[in-house]
């Protein structure tokens, strides 16, 4: 095909594209005459991105803390993007399912391996000073992380284990929400009263969370798995990908986060052992207490009974 023929073929495709949305091709093409050539910094929005790091103190290492958490939130957005592809794909194929799960797990692997940036990248003295300025904010308030949980499994698997026996898939969402495992971290153990941390979090995001819970009730990762043909549910590569995702999110990543927090809050000897948001952070985070398991039916009874125990130290 000579260049002229190729140009004509492209123009025909462009014309068909704009006809499909009832637009005039000539108008669209003329608009290209006045469009500015794209640049890297405009496409990536570099200037806007690099102006989002606003310190609240004069301590240099606070910038490490801010940027690291912003990177985390960007990765969470990438994870949600991939989960949406699984959720919205009709008649999903095993290869596509496994490949998207592998992407998601790689993102969490990246997050796990990156904790050394904080663990070894901030002076303890600086951290123990600027963290007081952050009170009562907490990483507990990452809405995207909660959205990932709702999009990964049935709500019953996110329920506080003390109440699971009384709940099932028919429990209304409001009741389920009030008994999610992380609710306990934001309530007074004796009175059940919600902390400022939790109240503000719910004021901002509860409506969005309830919509996410409802939306993903039939299309979360576990539900998409159970909707596959039986032979596909027995695919060893897909099962391995599901298990790896479960373990990475609910044990490996959580423990790396917990160990980094322990270094600064406990082992440094310079803090009072309390989280900025006031939660019982060790019990909230450790997998052996909360037993966050997205896909319990893919694990043996022995594996379930020992969930997180190998990380007890």
GISUL-V15500 format. One record per residue. N is the residue number from 1. RES is the residue in three letters. D_CENTER is the distance of its C-alpha to the mean C-alpha in whole Angstrom. Layout:
n=N res=RES d_center=D_CENTER
n=N res=RES d_center=D_CENTER
//
This chain:
n=1 res=UNK d_center=48
n=2 res=UNK d_center=49
n=3 res=UNK d_center=47
n=4 res=UNK d_center=49
n=5 res=UNK d_center=48
n=6 res=UNK d_center=44
n=7 res=UNK d_center=44
n=8 res=UNK d_center=46
n=9 res=UNK d_center=43
n=10 res=UNK d_center=40
n=11 res=UNK d_center=42
n=12 res=UNK d_center=42
n=13 res=UNK d_center=39
n=14 res=UNK d_center=38
n=15 res=UNK d_center=41
n=16 res=UNK d_center=39
n=17 res=UNK d_center=36
n=18 res=UNK d_center=37
n=19 res=UNK d_center=39
n=20 res=UNK d_center=36
n=21 res=UNK d_center=35
n=22 res=UNK d_center=39
n=23 res=UNK d_center=39
n=24 res=UNK d_center=42
n=25 res=UNK d_center=41
n=26 res=UNK d_center=44
n=27 res=UNK d_center=42
n=28 res=UNK d_center=39
n=29 res=UNK d_center=40
n=30 res=UNK d_center=42
n=31 res=UNK d_center=39
n=32 res=UNK d_center=38
n=33 res=UNK d_center=42
n=34 res=UNK d_center=40
n=35 res=UNK d_center=37
n=36 res=UNK d_center=36
n=37 res=UNK d_center=35
n=38 res=UNK d_center=31
n=39 res=UNK d_center=30
n=40 res=UNK d_center=27
n=41 res=UNK d_center=27
n=42 res=UNK d_center=27
n=43 res=UNK d_center=25
n=44 res=UNK d_center=22
n=45 res=UNK d_center=23
n=46 res=UNK d_center=23
n=47 res=UNK d_center=25
n=48 res=UNK d_center=23
n=49 res=UNK d_center=20
n=50 res=UNK d_center=22
n=51 res=UNK d_center=24
n=52 res=UNK d_center=20
n=53 res=UNK d_center=21
n=54 res=UNK d_center=23
n=55 res=UNK d_center=24
n=56 res=UNK d_center=25
n=57 res=UNK d_center=28
n=58 res=UNK d_center=30
n=59 res=UNK d_center=29
n=60 res=UNK d_center=28
n=61 res=UNK d_center=25
n=62 res=UNK d_center=23
n=63 res=UNK d_center=22
n=64 res=UNK d_center=21
n=65 res=UNK d_center=18
n=66 res=UNK d_center=17
n=67 res=UNK d_center=17
n=68 res=UNK d_center=15
n=69 res=UNK d_center=12
n=70 res=UNK d_center=13
n=71 res=UNK d_center=12
n=72 res=UNK d_center=9
n=73 res=UNK d_center=8
n=74 res=UNK d_center=9
n=75 res=UNK d_center=8
n=76 res=UNK d_center=4
n=77 res=UNK d_center=7
n=78 res=UNK d_center=8
n=79 res=UNK d_center=6
n=80 res=UNK d_center=7
n=81 res=UNK d_center=10
n=82 res=UNK d_center=11
n=83 res=UNK d_center=10
n=84 res=UNK d_center=12
n=85 res=UNK d_center=15
n=86 res=UNK d_center=15
n=87 res=UNK d_center=15
n=88 res=UNK d_center=18
n=89 res=UNK d_center=20
n=90 res=UNK d_center=23
n=91 res=UNK d_center=25
n=92 res=UNK d_center=22
n=93 res=UNK d_center=24
n=94 res=UNK d_center=23
n=95 res=UNK d_center=23
n=96 res=UNK d_center=20
n=97 res=UNK d_center=18
n=98 res=UNK d_center=18
n=99 res=UNK d_center=18
n=100 res=UNK d_center=15
n=101 res=UNK d_center=13
n=102 res=UNK d_center=15
n=103 res=UNK d_center=13
n=104 res=UNK d_center=10
n=105 res=UNK d_center=11
n=106 res=UNK d_center=13
n=107 res=UNK d_center=10
n=108 res=UNK d_center=9
n=109 res=UNK d_center=12
n=110 res=UNK d_center=13
n=111 res=UNK d_center=11
n=112 res=UNK d_center=13
n=113 res=UNK d_center=16
n=114 res=UNK d_center=15
n=115 res=UNK d_center=16
n=116 res=UNK d_center=19
n=117 res=UNK d_center=19
n=118 res=UNK d_center=19
n=119 res=UNK d_center=21
n=120 res=UNK d_center=24
n=121 res=UNK d_center=23
n=122 res=UNK d_center=24
n=123 res=UNK d_center=27
n=124 res=UNK d_center=27
n=125 res=UNK d_center=30
n=126 res=UNK d_center=28
n=127 res=UNK d_center=25
n=128 res=UNK d_center=27
n=129 res=UNK d_center=28
n=130 res=UNK d_center=26
n=131 res=UNK d_center=23
n=132 res=UNK d_center=26
n=133 res=UNK d_center=25
n=134 res=UNK d_center=22
n=135 res=UNK d_center=23
n=136 res=UNK d_center=22
n=137 res=UNK d_center=18
n=138 res=UNK d_center=15
n=139 res=UNK d_center=12
n=140 res=UNK d_center=12
n=141 res=UNK d_center=12
n=142 res=UNK d_center=8
n=143 res=UNK d_center=8
n=144 res=UNK d_center=5
n=145 res=UNK d_center=3
n=146 res=UNK d_center=7
n=147 res=UNK d_center=6
n=148 res=UNK d_center=4
n=149 res=UNK d_center=7
n=150 res=UNK d_center=10
n=151 res=UNK d_center=9
n=152 res=UNK d_center=10
n=153 res=UNK d_center=13
n=154 res=UNK d_center=16
n=155 res=UNK d_center=15
n=156 res=UNK d_center=18
n=157 res=UNK d_center=16
n=158 res=UNK d_center=14
n=159 res=UNK d_center=18
n=160 res=UNK d_center=19
n=161 res=UNK d_center=21
n=162 res=UNK d_center=25
n=163 res=UNK d_center=24
n=164 res=UNK d_center=23
n=165 res=UNK d_center=27
n=166 res=UNK d_center=28
n=167 res=UNK d_center=25
n=168 res=UNK d_center=24
n=169 res=UNK d_center=23
n=170 res=UNK d_center=25
n=171 res=UNK d_center=24
n=172 res=UNK d_center=24
n=173 res=UNK d_center=20
n=174 res=UNK d_center=22
n=175 res=UNK d_center=23
n=176 res=UNK d_center=20
n=177 res=UNK d_center=18
n=178 res=UNK d_center=20
n=179 res=UNK d_center=20
n=180 res=UNK d_center=16
n=181 res=UNK d_center=16
n=182 res=UNK d_center=15
n=183 res=UNK d_center=17
n=184 res=UNK d_center=20
n=185 res=UNK d_center=18
n=186 res=UNK d_center=19
n=187 res=UNK d_center=23
n=188 res=UNK d_center=26
n=189 res=UNK d_center=27
n=190 res=UNK d_center=31
n=191 res=UNK d_center=30
n=192 res=UNK d_center=27
n=193 res=UNK d_center=27
n=194 res=UNK d_center=24
n=195 res=UNK d_center=23
n=196 res=UNK d_center=23
n=197 res=UNK d_center=19
n=198 res=UNK d_center=18
n=199 res=UNK d_center=21
n=200 res=UNK d_center=20
n=201 res=UNK d_center=16
n=202 res=UNK d_center=17
n=203 res=UNK d_center=20
n=204 res=UNK d_center=17
n=205 res=UNK d_center=15
n=206 res=UNK d_center=16
n=207 res=UNK d_center=18
n=208 res=UNK d_center=15
n=209 res=UNK d_center=13
n=210 res=UNK d_center=16
n=211 res=UNK d_center=16
n=212 res=UNK d_center=13
n=213 res=UNK d_center=14
n=214 res=UNK d_center=18
n=215 res=UNK d_center=16
n=216 res=UNK d_center=14
n=217 res=UNK d_center=17
n=218 res=UNK d_center=19
n=219 res=UNK d_center=17
n=220 res=UNK d_center=13
n=221 res=UNK d_center=13
n=222 res=UNK d_center=16
n=223 res=UNK d_center=18
n=224 res=UNK d_center=18
n=225 res=UNK d_center=19
n=226 res=UNK d_center=22
n=227 res=UNK d_center=23
n=228 res=UNK d_center=24
n=229 res=UNK d_center=28
n=230 res=UNK d_center=29
n=231 res=UNK d_center=30
n=232 res=UNK d_center=26
n=233 res=UNK d_center=25
n=234 res=UNK d_center=27
n=235 res=UNK d_center=26
n=236 res=UNK d_center=25
n=237 res=UNK d_center=23
n=238 res=UNK d_center=21
n=239 res=UNK d_center=21
n=240 res=UNK d_center=20
n=241 res=UNK d_center=17
n=242 res=UNK d_center=16
n=243 res=UNK d_center=17
n=244 res=UNK d_center=16
n=245 res=UNK d_center=12
n=246 res=UNK d_center=13
n=247 res=UNK d_center=14
n=248 res=UNK d_center=12
n=249 res=UNK d_center=9
n=250 res=UNK d_center=11
n=251 res=UNK d_center=14
n=252 res=UNK d_center=14
n=253 res=UNK d_center=11
n=254 res=UNK d_center=12
n=255 res=UNK d_center=16
n=256 res=UNK d_center=16
n=257 res=UNK d_center=14
n=258 res=UNK d_center=17
n=259 res=UNK d_center=19
n=260 res=UNK d_center=19
n=261 res=UNK d_center=19
n=262 res=UNK d_center=22
n=263 res=UNK d_center=24
n=264 res=UNK d_center=24
n=265 res=UNK d_center=24
n=266 res=UNK d_center=26
n=267 res=UNK d_center=28
n=268 res=UNK d_center=29
n=269 res=UNK d_center=31
n=270 res=UNK d_center=31
n=271 res=UNK d_center=29
n=272 res=UNK d_center=29
n=273 res=UNK d_center=26
n=274 res=UNK d_center=24
n=275 res=UNK d_center=21
n=276 res=UNK d_center=21
n=277 res=UNK d_center=20
n=278 res=UNK d_center=22
n=279 res=UNK d_center=20
n=280 res=UNK d_center=21
n=281 res=UNK d_center=19
n=282 res=UNK d_center=20
n=283 res=UNK d_center=20
n=284 res=UNK d_center=17
n=285 res=UNK d_center=15
n=286 res=UNK d_center=17
n=287 res=UNK d_center=17
n=288 res=UNK d_center=20
n=289 res=UNK d_center=20
n=290 res=UNK d_center=18
n=291 res=UNK d_center=18
n=292 res=UNK d_center=14
n=293 res=UNK d_center=15
n=294 res=UNK d_center=13
n=295 res=UNK d_center=16
n=296 res=UNK d_center=19
n=297 res=UNK d_center=22
n=298 res=UNK d_center=21
n=299 res=UNK d_center=22
n=300 res=UNK d_center=26
n=301 res=UNK d_center=27
n=302 res=UNK d_center=28
n=303 res=UNK d_center=24
n=304 res=UNK d_center=23
n=305 res=UNK d_center=26
n=306 res=UNK d_center=25
n=307 res=UNK d_center=21
n=308 res=UNK d_center=20
n=309 res=UNK d_center=24
n=310 res=UNK d_center=24
n=311 res=UNK d_center=22
n=312 res=UNK d_center=24
n=313 res=UNK d_center=26
//
